[in-house]
Amino acid sequence: MTSKWVIGAAALGMAFIVIPVIAMASRVNWAEFIPLITSPSALAALGLSLRTASISMVICIVLGVPMALWFARSRSRGVGILRIAVLLPLVLPPVVGGIALLAAFGRRGLFGPALESAGIQIAFTTTAVVLAQTFVAMPFLVLSVEGALRTMGERPAAIAASLGASPSMVLWRVTLPALTPAIIAGAVLAFARALGEFGATLAFAGSLEGVTRTLPLEIYLQRGSDPASALALSMLRVAIAVVVMASTGFARRRA
């Protein structure tokens, strides 16, 4: 049975999170909600956010799952250092991540001259939005899959290998199917983080309508010029977050 003080503390914590959202909802002009969230600029920002976050999620899966496998199975001390580097975006201010990306891929960045000579521009383009979102979202998928791998242990793979399965067959027939719920949950979390990215996107991609202005940037800009639109778009973002988190909970229950 849960102690009363635990319930009280939990209720206080929930109130701290829920009350501001309720307060924001109370200030929304619900009579004009649909027109406010379907303005051309709002639809452009929402569409861009959904497209870029989806691409970022796919990149996180393709690159993050192998990293999680490596981190969970390797016993090298050097891998521990690399793991810290990969998880660094979790604790860095997003704007610092954007500045780091700019230092690497901007026109005057580390790879800028080579990219420019090849006719490739990344900074302040839609590609920059995808890279910024992937940078901040990747650790969420890596942690989700790595945790599932450590929980699963090495026994299933060892049994399959003892029966004559090759390493590739073990990966595709045993490990990845067992990890599917964790991969789905991690991918949803990465998508949610990418969808809400603001600081790294602003620093690395700017805010060009239809090109780099995602929904969080649109909300921030509307906050000063049109508070009613900012509130409506914020509630739309809350609704999307609820759907995403519900999907994550479903995926975890399947695990």
Buried (B, 14 or more C-beta within 10 A) or exposed (E): EEEEEEEEEEEEEEEEEEEEBEEBEEEBEEEEBEEBBEBEBBEBBBEBBBBBBBBBBBBBBEBBBEBBBBBBBEEEEEBEEBBEEBBBBEEBEBBBBBBBBBBBBBEEBEBBEEBBEEEEBBBBBBBBBBBBBBBBBBBBBBBBBBBBBEEBEEEEBEEBBEEEBEEEEBBEEBBBEBBEBBBBBBBBBBBBBBBBBBBBBBBBBBBBBEBBBBBBBBBBBBBEEBEBBBBBBBBBBEEBBEEBEEBBEEBBEEB
